[in-house]
Amino acid sequence: MKKNVLLPAAFTLLLAGCQSSPQTASTSKGFDGPEQEGWNSKVTVTSAGRVAAIVQYGHMAKYAKEHRVLFDEGVVVDFYGKTGEHSSKLTSERGILYENNNDVEALGNVIVVSDSGTTLRTEKLRWLNQREKIVSDEFVTITTAKGDSLYGKGFESDATMKEWSIRQPSGVSKKKLNLPNR
């Protein structure tokens, strides 16, 4: 799968001083800050020539040595299906892109609303890129388009959130149940 990700970055080089003796730039070998940062930007993720997702964030910090990109100050991701149709929207407080496998983790007040009407709420959600699955080991709440609320600890879904399962389920349904008389 070919992915092109454009991350905006600003670089500034400041050269100061006019001296007759040559100077070498000093580098801090203990530097553990980001190599790139971006603010209030939008990134379009493509796959095989089609838009797969549009990511908007308040702040991005790329750490090349760790092969990860941190997003904070709010993250909004619009996901698109294989034919280009919008499929869902994710919002969270923070996120992490693991560049070695393109897995993505959403953290803090995570809400996913699918275009089919299903809403998922949790504190931590992960996209497993190789499996094309959305997973969580945390407590989750799912509200269906019919108004049913399901709760559980653990969740797995396909990318469209049409085929999903909850571990340790419980819930509330608005459906009428016909119980046999005793």
C-alpha positions as CSV (number, residue, x, y, z in Angstrom):
1,M,0.0,0.0,0.0
2,K,1.5,3.3,-1.0
3,K,0.9,6.2,1.2
4,N,1.8,9.8,0.7
5,V,1.6,11.9,3.8
6,L,2.3,15.6,3.6
7,L,3.2,17.1,6.9
8,P,3.7,20.9,6.9
9,A,6.8,22.0,8.7
10,A,8.6,25.3,9.1
11,F,12.4,25.5,9.3
12,T,14.5,28.6,10.1
13,L,18.2,28.8,10.0
14,L,19.9,31.7,11.8
15,L,23.5,32.5,11.1
16,A,24.9,35.2,13.3
17,G,28.1,37.0,13.6
18,C,30.9,38.0,11.4
19,Q,34.2,36.7,12.6
20,S,37.5,36.0,10.9
21,S,38.0,32.6,12.5
22,P,35.9,29.7,11.2
23,Q,33.3,28.3,13.7
24,T,31.7,24.9,13.7
25,A,28.0,24.5,14.7
26,S,27.6,22.9,18.0
27,T,24.9,20.2,18.3
28,S,23.3,19.0,21.5
29,K,23.7,15.2,21.5
30,G,21.1,15.0,24.3
31,F,18.4,16.7,22.2
32,D,15.2,14.7,22.5
33,G,12.7,17.3,21.1
34,P,10.8,16.9,17.9
35,E,12.5,17.3,14.5
36,Q,9.4,18.9,13.0
37,E,6.4,20.7,14.4
38,G,3.2,22.1,12.9
39,W,0.2,24.0,14.2
40,N,-3.4,24.3,13.2
41,S,-2.9,22.3,10.0
42,K,-4.6,19.7,7.8
43,V,-3.1,16.6,6.4
44,T,-4.5,14.5,3.5
45,V,-3.7,10.8,3.7
46,T,-3.9,9.0,0.3
47,S,-3.8,5.4,-0.6
48,A,-3.5,4.1,-4.2
49,G,-4.4,7.6,-5.5
50,R,-7.5,8.1,-3.4
51,V,-8.2,10.1,-0.2
52,A,-8.2,7.7,2.8
53,A,-8.4,10.3,5.5
54,I,-8.1,14.0,6.3
55,V,-6.5,14.8,9.6
56,Q,-6.8,18.2,11.3
57,Y,-4.9,19.0,14.4
58,G,-3.9,21.8,16.8
59,H,-0.3,20.8,17.2
60,M,1.9,18.1,15.6
61,A,5.4,17.0,16.8
62,K,7.4,14.5,14.7
63,Y,10.1,12.4,16.5
64,A,12.1,10.7,13.7
65,K,14.3,8.6,16.0
66,E,11.2,7.0,17.6
67,H,9.4,6.8,14.3
68,R,6.3,8.5,15.7
69,V,4.3,11.6,15.3
70,L,2.4,13.1,18.2
71,F,-0.8,15.1,17.7
72,D,-2.3,17.2,20.5
73,E,-4.4,20.3,21.1
74,G,-7.3,18.5,19.5
75,V,-7.5,16.0,16.6
76,V,-10.3,15.5,14.0
77,V,-10.1,12.8,11.4
78,D,-12.5,12.3,8.5
79,F,-12.3,8.8,7.0
80,Y,-13.2,7.9,3.5
81,G,-14.1,4.5,2.0
82,K,-12.5,2.7,-1.0
83,T,-14.8,4.4,-3.4
84,G,-14.1,7.9,-2.0
85,E,-17.3,8.2,0.1
86,H,-17.1,9.7,3.6
87,S,-17.5,6.9,6.2
88,S,-16.8,8.3,9.7
89,K,-15.4,11.1,11.8
90,L,-13.1,10.7,14.8
91,T,-12.4,13.4,17.4
92,S,-10.0,13.1,20.3
93,E,-7.8,15.1,22.5
94,R,-4.5,13.5,21.3
95,G,-3.2,11.0,18.9
96,I,0.0,9.1,17.9
97,L,1.0,7.9,14.4
98,Y,3.5,5.0,14.6
99,E,5.4,5.4,11.3
100,N,7.0,2.0,11.3
101,N,3.6,0.3,10.7
102,N,1.2,3.2,10.2
103,D,-0.8,2.2,13.2
104,V,-2.7,5.2,14.8
105,E,-3.8,5.6,18.4
106,A,-6.4,8.1,19.5
107,L,-6.3,9.1,23.2
108,G,-8.6,11.1,25.5
109,N,-12.3,11.6,25.0
110,V,-12.4,9.6,21.8
111,I,-15.6,9.8,19.8
112,V,-16.2,8.1,16.5
113,V,-19.4,8.8,14.5
114,S,-20.0,6.6,11.5
115,D,-22.1,7.8,8.6
116,S,-24.4,4.8,9.3
117,G,-25.4,6.4,12.6
118,T,-23.3,4.4,15.1
119,T,-21.4,6.4,17.7
120,L,-18.4,5.0,19.7
121,R,-17.1,6.6,22.9
122,T,-13.9,5.5,24.7
123,E,-10.7,6.9,26.2
124,K,-8.3,5.0,23.9
125,L,-8.7,3.6,20.4
126,R,-6.2,2.1,18.0
127,W,-6.2,1.6,14.2
128,L,-4.2,-1.5,13.3
129,N,-3.2,-0.7,9.7
130,Q,-2.1,-4.2,8.6
131,R,-5.3,-5.8,9.8
132,E,-7.5,-2.8,8.8
133,K,-9.2,-3.0,12.2
134,I,-10.2,-0.6,14.9
135,V,-9.6,-1.9,18.4
136,S,-9.7,-0.9,22.0
137,D,-9.1,-2.7,25.3
138,E,-10.7,0.1,27.3
139,F,-14.3,0.6,28.4
140,V,-16.5,1.5,25.4
141,T,-20.0,2.8,24.8
142,I,-21.7,2.3,21.5
143,T,-24.9,4.0,20.6
144,T,-26.6,2.5,17.5
145,A,-28.7,4.4,14.9
146,K,-31.8,2.9,16.5
147,G,-30.9,4.4,19.9
148,D,-29.6,1.2,21.7
149,S,-26.7,1.8,24.1
150,L,-24.2,-1.0,24.5
151,Y,-21.3,-1.0,27.0
152,G,-18.3,-3.2,27.3
153,K,-14.6,-3.6,28.0
154,G,-12.9,-4.2,24.7
155,F,-13.9,-3.5,21.1
156,E,-13.0,-4.6,17.5
157,S,-14.4,-3.3,14.2
158,D,-13.8,-3.1,10.5
159,A,-12.9,0.3,9.1
160,T,-16.5,1.3,8.3
161,M,-17.8,0.3,11.8
162,K,-20.5,-1.8,10.2
163,E,-19.1,-5.1,11.5
164,W,-18.1,-4.8,15.1
165,S,-18.0,-6.7,18.4
166,I,-17.8,-5.8,22.1
167,R,-16.2,-7.9,24.8
168,Q,-17.9,-8.1,28.2
169,P,-21.1,-6.6,26.8
170,S,-24.0,-5.1,28.7
171,G,-26.6,-2.5,27.5
172,V,-29.9,-0.8,27.2
173,S,-32.3,-1.4,24.3
174,K,-35.4,0.4,23.2
175,K,-36.7,-2.8,21.6
176,K,-39.8,-4.4,23.0
177,L,-39.2,-7.9,24.3
178,N,-42.0,-10.5,24.3
179,L,-41.3,-12.8,27.3
180,P,-43.2,-16.1,27.7
181,N,-45.8,-16.2,30.5
182,R,-44.9,-18.4,33.4
